[in-house]
C-alpha cells in the first residue's frame, strides 16, 4: 500500500551505503561515516549507530568499540567544520556571494555565541540535522576551541550511546526502528525547502535597491558643513 503522502525514502540508498561500509570496514567504517556526518555530509548518524549497535548484538563488535569509534568520528568531523568556519570566516561568509553575511549579521552571530554559545553547542548536538551544522557558526564566532570541544563531546555522547544501545536492544529489527524515525527525513525535506525559500526571499530583497543591506542614512550622516544652513 503506497504511503498516503507519496513519501519517498530519501535516506534509503545512503543507509544502504553506510551498512556496506560498516560491513566492510568495521569500526573504521563507523568512524569514517560519523566523521562525514559531523562534517556536514548528509550521512544519517542515527542509522549508522543503530546498525553499529546491531553488530554489537550479534557479536561482531563491542559496545565500547562502537561508542568510541562513533564519538571519535563526531569529534573529528566537528573539528573540521569548526576549522572551516574559524579560518574561512572572511572568505566564506563576507566575500562569498552565495552565503554572504553582512558585517552586522556576523556581529550578531558573535554576540549570540558570547551570550548563549555554551548552551547552543551542547543542545544542538542532541538535535537531528542541526547537530551536523552547529560547528560552523561556532567556528565563525571564534568560540574558544577547547570549550567547543568539551561541549561537543558532552552533547554527542548521549546521541552516540543512545542509538548504539537501541540498536543493540532491537538487534535485527534495527531497520524497522530506523523507519520509525522517518520523521527525520521529513525534517530534511523541510530544511531544504526552507533554505530555498530563504534564498529566494533574500535575493529579491537584495535586488530591491543598489544598496542592499546598507542602512538608510540618518540625520547623523548629514555633512557637517550643511548643518544650520
N, C-alpha and C positions, 0 to 999 in steps of 0.2 A: 504493500500500500504506500503510495507516494506521500511524502511529507506534506501536510496541508499548506505550508508556506513555500513549497518547492525549494526547500533548503538544500544547498549544495555543501558537502563537507569540504571546506576549503583546506583543512589541515590534514586530510586523509593521506594524500601522497607524501607529505612531509613526514608524518608519523611513520609511514612505511619505510621511508629513508632512514629515520632515526633507529628503528628496530634493526634494520640491516647493519647499520654502523655499529650498534652495540653488540650484535651477534658476532660480528667480525673482529671488533677491536676490544671488547670487554670494557674494563674500567677506563681505558684510554678513550674509548668512544664516548662514554658518559662525560668525561672531562671535556673533550673537544666540542660536543654538542651543547653542553651547558655554557662553555666559553662563548660559542657563537650566539646562543640565545641572549646572553647578557651583553653582547656587543651589538645589539640592535638588529641581528639577523633573525628572520622570522622562524625560529625553532621553538616549538611549544615545550617549555621546560617541564610542565606538569606531566606531559606524556612521556618524556624522557625518564623522569624519576619514577613514574608508575611502572614502566617496563623494567627499569633497573630494580625496583622492588620485587617485581615478579621473578626476576632472575635470582633474587635472594631466596624467595620461597621455594624455588626448585633446586637450590643448592649450587647454582653456578657462580654466585657471588656472595660476599658477606655484607651485612647491613653497614658495618663500619666502612667497608671499602667503597660502597656506592655513595654513602653520605660524604666521605672525604673527597671523592672524585667530583661529585656534584657541587659541593661547596667551593672547592678549589677552582672549578670552571667558572662558577658565578663570580668569584673574586677577580680572576684574570680578565674575563670579559668586561667587568665593571671598570677595572683599571684602564683598559684600552679605551673605553668610551669616555671615561673621565679625562684621559690624556688628550683625546681629540678636542674636547671642549676647552680644556685648560690652555693647551698650546695653540689651538686653532681658533681661539676666540675672535680675533680681529678678522682674519681671512675668511673664516666660515660664516660669521654672523654679521659683521659690519660691512664687509666688501662684497659678499655673495648676494647676488640679486635674487636667487631662488629662495633663500632662507634668511633674507636680510632682516636684521633687527636694528632699529634706530638706537642711538646712544641713550635716549631716555628709557627705552624698553630694556636695554641692557642694565641700566642703573636700577630699574625696578627689580630685575632678576637678582642683582647683587643685594639689594636691600631685603628682598624676601628671604634669601638664604642666610643673611646676617641675623634675622629675627626668628625664622622658622626652619632653618636648614636641617637641624638635627632630627626633628620630628618628620620633616618631609622625606628625607633619605630613608629613615627607618621604616615608616609606614608604607612608603611607595614600594619597597621591596616585598611587601606582602600582597600587592595588588597585581592581577594579571595585566599584561600589556605595559602598564605604567612602569613596572619594575625593570623592564629592559631599557627604558629610556631615561630614567631619573639621573643616571650617572653623567649624562651630557650636560644638563643645566648645572649640576653640582660642579663640574669642571669649569664651565663658563663663569660661574660665580666665584671661582678660585677658592672653593671651600678647602680648608686645610686637609692635606692628603690623608694623614693618619686618622683624623676624626672621621673623614669619609669612609676610610677602610673599616674601622671597627663598627660603625653604624651599619654599613652594608653587610658585614658579616652577621651581625645580630639580626638584621631583618631577613637575610637569606636563609639562615639556619632553620627556622620553623617551616619555611616553604619546602626546602630540600628534605628535611627529616619527615615532615608530614606526608608528602607524596610517596616517599620511599616506603614508609610504614604502611600506607594504604595499599600500595602495590604488593607488598609482602603479604598483607592480610587477605586480599582478594585473589591473589595468585593468578590462575588462568583467566579469571574474569576481569583482568585489568583493562582490557579494551572496552568492555561494556561500561566500566566506570569512566573511561575516557569519554564515551558517548554521553554519559550522564552530565559531563562537564561541557557539553556542546555550546552552552551559553557563551563560552569564551570565543567561539567562532563568531557569534552574533556581535560580540564586542569588537572583534577585528573589523567586521564589515562596518559597524557604526563609526569606528575610529577613522577608517579610510574615507567614508562619506563625509565625516566631519572635517577632515583635512582638505578635501576637495572643495567643500563649501567655503571654508575659511580662505583658501587660496583665491577663489573667485571673488569673494567679497573684498578681500584685501587688494586685489588687482583693480577692481572697479573703483574703490576709494582712492587708490593711488593715481588713477588716471583722471580724477576729478579736477585736478589743477596742477600747475607746474611745480608747486612747492611740496606736494605730497604730505608728509607728516610734519612739515615745519609749522610752528605755531603762528597764529596771526600776530603781526606786530602791534604791541600795545602802546599806550601813551609814553611809556618809558623809552621806547625805541625812537622817539622823535628827536631829530638832530638838535643839539643844544643851541645852535645859533638861531633856530626858528622860534624858540620859546619866547612868549611875550610879544611876538610880532603882531 
